[in-house]
Amino acid sequence: MDALHVSGIRCYAFHGCINEEAKAGGYFTVDISVTGDWSTAAKTDELSDAVDYVTLSKVAIEEMKVRSKMIETVAYRIAERIKKEHVLVKTVNVSITKERAPIELDVASVKVSVSI
């Protein structure tokens, strides 16, 4: 099984359960890993036979614009859409990192990962 990884898709979004997050927003980073069989693309050297990392990135950016309380919800939305729109993709892992979560603890970031 082959893999494609897109890391560090940085977005400003308004996800969170706290009212301040909905108003002010914050920075998030999305990482996507997909697996499948890339042998045809390797032989033909044609993008049409591959999973285009640009389209994966665009899905993440578009779904990050849809506000949710939970980043788990956003991660699942991204993963499900990628799986639905890319027939070559067998498995999807999406991680979303929320920078500087507004909690009263010394935490640099919070990260959730989902796999389908």
C-alpha positions in Angstrom: 0.0 0.0 0.0 1.3 3.4 -1.0 0.9 6.6 1.0 0.6 10.4 0.4 1.1 12.9 3.2 0.2 16.5 3.2 1.4 18.3 6.3 1.0 21.8 7.7 -2.1 23.1 6.0 -2.5 26.2 8.2 -5.9 27.8 8.6 -7.5 30.6 10.6 -10.9 29.3 11.8 -13.6 29.7 14.4 -14.0 26.2 16.0 -14.5 25.7 19.7 -17.0 25.4 22.5 -16.1 28.7 24.1 -17.9 31.9 22.9 -14.5 33.7 22.5 -13.3 31.0 20.0 -16.4 31.6 17.9 -15.8 35.4 17.9 -12.1 35.7 17.7 -11.0 32.4 16.1 -7.6 31.0 16.1 -4.9 29.1 14.1 -5.3 25.5 13.2 -3.0 23.1 11.3 -4.3 20.2 9.3 -2.3 17.1 8.3 -3.7 14.5 5.9 -2.4 11.0 5.2 -4.0 8.8 2.6 -3.2 5.3 1.4 -3.9 3.5 -1.8 -2.3 2.0 -4.9 -0.3 4.6 -6.8 1.3 2.1 -9.2 -0.7 3.3 -12.2 0.4 6.9 -11.6 4.0 5.8 -11.1 3.9 4.0 -14.5 2.0 6.7 -16.5 3.5 9.8 -14.8 0.0 11.4 -15.2 -1.6 13.4 -12.4 -5.0 12.1 -13.6 -4.0 8.6 -12.4 -3.0 9.9 -8.9 -4.4 11.5 -5.9 -3.7 15.2 -6.2 -2.4 16.8 -3.0 -3.7 20.1 -4.1 -7.3 18.8 -4.0 -6.7 17.2 -0.6 -5.5 20.6 0.7 -8.5 22.4 -0.8 -10.9 20.0 0.9 -9.3 20.7 4.3 -9.4 24.5 3.7 -13.0 24.4 2.6 -14.2 22.2 5.5 -12.2 24.3 8.1 -14.4 27.3 7.0 -17.5 25.5 8.3 -17.7 26.3 12.0 -18.0 23.4 14.5 -17.7 23.2 18.2 -15.5 20.2 18.1 -12.4 19.7 15.9 -13.2 16.0 15.9 -16.3 16.9 13.8 -14.2 18.8 11.4 -11.6 16.1 11.1 -14.3 13.5 10.3 -15.9 15.8 7.7 -12.6 16.2 6.0 -11.8 12.5 6.1 -15.3 11.4 4.8 -15.2 13.9 2.0 -11.7 12.8 0.8 -12.8 9.2 0.9 -16.0 10.0 -1.1 -14.3 12.2 -3.7 -11.1 10.1 -4.3 -11.8 6.6 -5.5 -8.1 5.7 -5.3 -8.0 6.4 -1.6 -8.3 3.3 0.7 -7.7 4.9 4.1 -7.6 8.5 5.4 -6.0 9.9 8.5 -6.7 13.5 9.3 -5.1 15.4 12.2 -6.1 18.9 13.3 -3.9 20.8 15.7 -5.5 23.8 17.6 -2.8 26.3 18.5 -3.0 27.9 22.0 -6.3 26.4 23.1 -8.0 28.9 25.5 -7.8 26.8 28.6 -6.3 27.8 32.0 -3.4 25.4 31.6 0.1 25.7 30.1 -0.7 23.8 26.9 0.9 24.8 23.6 -1.6 23.0 21.4 -4.3 20.3 21.3 -4.4 17.7 18.5 -7.0 15.3 17.4 -6.6 12.5 14.8 -9.2 10.4 13.0 -8.9 7.5 10.6 -11.4 6.0 8.3 
